[in-house]
Amino acid sequence: MVRVVLIEDDPMVLEVNKQFVEQVPGFEIVGTASNGLDGIEKVRSLQPDLVFLDIYMPGQNGTEVLQQIRNEQLATDAIVITAASDIPTVQRMLHQGAVDYIVKPFKFERVKEALENYRAMKKRLNKDAALSQSDLDQILHGRSTAQAPESVPGTSHLDLPKGLQEVTMKQVMQFLRQQQKSLSAEEVAEGVGLARVTARRYLEFLEKSKQVKLDLEYGGIGRPVNRYVWVG
């Protein structure tokens, strides 16, 4: 489990953050704070893996909190969730090592994507072996250079929507073409090295463009699982 501390002075936003995090498997809230001074104390005492950090707070703002985390060399990562979107503030937080930056107001899917990307990053960084260039590219840039084909049949006519990358699309398509069975979005994400919500976006686009076929797998209690098979 990834242990999370929420630092947010707005009670409504704090509750929303709490509900959003609790909906993503593999994450647990271990503490909350309503200002920066209490927040840094919670980080010191609880030693979480991750903090959700607001910037505009009384007592000590989020910029100062993250700077203090770094100065004390606390092994805690930060996802910034704030109304501040000016370039100097964004640059300052990124320079101090924020792993993601979400501007209020925000939706659950954006928070989920941030958490799943973080989990994927942590998984790679916890490998026993040295990281490959492909691993580093995926961690740092959200992409991979691992044997991406120069040309994959069926890609030339695809007009990708904003947010989808051609290199990643080719990797998803190549991976699907190599499979003998239908796959879930989670299996594709694991195979390509993406967050599940990111893999789902590519799969949904391929399904709409009739490159893959969507099958529903029914079993047990709950919603059926979407599975995708390459049809070319």
C-alpha positions in Angstrom: 0.0 0.0 0.0 1.1 3.5 -0.8 0.7 5.6 2.4 -0.7 9.1 1.8 -0.9 12.3 3.9 -3.3 15.0 2.8 -2.3 18.7 3.5 -5.2 21.0 2.6 -6.8 23.9 4.5 -10.2 23.8 2.8 -12.4 21.1 4.6 -14.5 20.4 1.5 -11.4 19.9 -0.8 -9.8 17.8 1.9 -12.8 15.5 2.0 -12.9 15.3 -1.8 -9.2 14.4 -1.9 -9.8 11.7 0.7 -12.7 10.2 -1.2 -10.8 10.2 -4.5 -7.7 8.6 -3.0 -9.7 5.9 -1.2 -11.3 4.9 -4.6 -8.0 4.0 -6.1 -6.7 0.5 -5.1 -3.3 0.4 -3.4 -3.5 3.7 -1.6 -4.4 4.5 2.0 -4.8 7.8 3.9 -2.6 7.7 7.0 -3.1 11.3 8.1 -4.5 14.7 7.2 -3.5 18.3 8.1 -5.3 21.6 7.6 -2.1 23.8 7.4 1.5 23.6 6.5 2.9 23.6 10.0 0.8 20.6 11.0 1.5 19.0 7.6 5.2 18.9 8.0 4.8 17.4 11.5 2.6 14.7 10.1 5.2 14.0 7.4 7.9 13.7 10.0 6.0 11.4 12.3 4.1 9.3 9.8 6.8 9.1 7.1 4.3 8.7 4.2 5.3 7.7 0.7 3.2 10.5 -0.8 1.6 13.8 0.2 -1.2 15.7 -1.5 -0.1 19.3 -1.1 -2.0 22.5 -1.4 0.0 25.8 -1.8 -2.2 28.6 -0.3 -2.4 27.7 3.4 -2.1 29.6 6.6 1.0 29.4 8.8 3.2 27.8 6.2 2.4 27.5 2.5 2.8 24.5 0.4 6.0 25.8 -1.3 7.6 26.1 2.1 6.4 22.7 3.2 7.9 21.0 0.1 11.1 22.9 0.6 11.3 21.8 4.2 10.7 18.2 3.2 13.6 18.4 0.8 15.9 20.2 3.3 15.3 17.5 5.9 15.7 14.8 3.2 12.4 13.1 4.1 11.7 10.2 1.8 8.3 11.6 0.8 7.0 12.4 -2.7 4.5 15.2 -3.4 1.6 15.7 -5.7 0.5 19.3 -5.8 -3.2 20.1 -5.9 -3.8 23.8 -5.9 -5.5 26.8 -7.5 -2.1 28.3 -8.3 -1.3 28.0 -12.0 1.2 30.9 -12.5 4.4 29.8 -14.1 6.8 30.9 -11.3 4.9 28.8 -8.8 4.6 25.8 -11.0 8.4 26.0 -11.8 9.2 26.3 -8.1 7.2 23.2 -7.1 8.7 21.2 -10.0 12.2 22.3 -9.1 11.6 21.0 -5.6 10.6 17.6 -6.9 6.8 17.5 -7.2 5.9 14.4 -9.2 2.6 15.8 -10.5 0.7 19.1 -10.5 -3.1 19.3 -10.6 -5.0 22.6 -10.8 -8.3 23.1 -9.0 -11.0 22.5 -9.9 -10.2 18.9 -10.8 -12.0 15.6 -11.6 -11.5 12.2 -10.2 -10.1 10.8 -13.4 -7.2 13.3 -13.3 -6.4 12.3 -9.7 -6.7 8.6 -10.5 -4.3 9.0 -13.4 -1.8 10.8 -11.2 -1.9 8.1 -8.6 -1.6 5.3 -11.1 1.3 7.0 -12.8 2.9 7.4 -9.4 2.4 3.7 -8.6 3.9 2.7 -11.9 6.9 4.9 -11.2 7.4 3.5 -7.7 7.2 -0.1 -9.1 10.0 0.6 -11.6 12.1 2.4 -9.0 11.7 -0.6 -6.6 13.3 -3.0 -9.2 16.3 -4.9 -8.0 18.1 -4.6 -11.3 19.4 -1.4 -12.8 17.0 0.7 -14.8 17.0 0.5 -18.6 16.8 3.6 -20.8 13.2 2.5 -21.6 12.4 2.5 -17.8 13.9 5.9 -17.3 12.1 7.4 -20.3 8.8 6.0 -19.0 9.5 7.4 -15.5 10.7 10.8 -16.6 8.7 11.5 -19.8 5.8 9.1 -19.7 7.0 7.3 -22.8 9.3 4.4 -23.8 12.0 4.0 -26.4 12.0 0.2 -26.2 11.9 -1.1 -29.7 9.1 1.0 -30.8 8.5 0.0 -34.5 9.0 2.5 -37.2 5.8 1.5 -38.8 2.9 -0.6 -37.5 0.2 -1.5 -40.0 -3.0 0.5 -39.5 -1.4 3.5 -37.9 -0.9 5.7 -40.9 -4.5 6.8 -41.1 -5.1 7.4 -37.4 -5.7 11.0 -36.5 -4.8 10.9 -32.8 -6.8 13.2 -30.4 -5.0 15.6 -28.1 -3.1 13.8 -25.3 -2.4 10.5 -27.2 1.2 10.1 -28.4 2.1 8.3 -31.7 5.0 6.4 -30.2 2.9 5.1 -27.3 0.0 4.2 -29.7 2.4 2.1 -31.8 3.6 0.3 -28.7 0.0 -0.5 -27.6 -0.9 -1.7 -31.1 2.3 -3.8 -31.4 1.7 -5.4 -28.0 -1.9 -6.3 -28.9 -0.9 -7.8 -32.3 1.4 -10.1 -30.5 -1.3 -11.5 -28.2 -3.3 -14.6 -28.9 -6.2 -13.7 -26.6 -8.2 -10.6 -25.5 -6.7 -8.5 -22.8 -8.0 -6.1 -20.1 -6.8 -2.5 -19.9 -4.9 -3.5 -16.8 -3.1 -6.3 -18.6 -2.2 -4.0 -21.5 -1.0 -1.3 -19.0 1.3 -3.9 -17.4 2.6 -5.2 -20.7 3.4 -1.8 -22.2 4.4 0.0 -19.0 1.5 2.5 -18.6 -0.9 3.6 -16.0 -4.2 1.7 -16.4 -6.2 4.8 -17.0 -3.8 5.8 -19.7 -3.9 2.4 -21.4 -7.7 2.6 -21.4 -7.7 5.8 -23.3 -5.6 4.3 -26.1 -7.7 1.1 -26.1 -11.0 3.1 -26.3 -9.6 5.1 -29.2 -8.6 1.9 -31.0 -12.0 0.4 -30.4 -13.7 3.4 -31.9 -11.4 3.3 -34.9 -12.2 -0.4 -35.2 -8.6 -1.5 -34.8 -9.5 -3.6 -31.8 -12.7 -5.4 -30.8 -14.3 -5.0 -27.4 -15.4 -8.2 -25.6 -17.2 -8.2 -22.3 -16.2 -10.8 -19.8 -18.9 -11.7 -17.2 -17.9 -13.5 -14.1 -18.7 -13.3 -10.4 -20.4 -10.2 -8.8 -19.9 -6.7 -10.2 -19.5 -5.1 -13.5 -18.3 -7.1 -16.5 -14.6 -6.6 -17.5 -13.8 -4.9 -20.8 -11.4 -7.0 -22.8 -9.8 -6.0 -26.1 -8.5 -8.1 -29.0 -6.6 -6.9 -32.0 -8.5 -7.1 -35.4 -6.2 -4.8 -37.5 
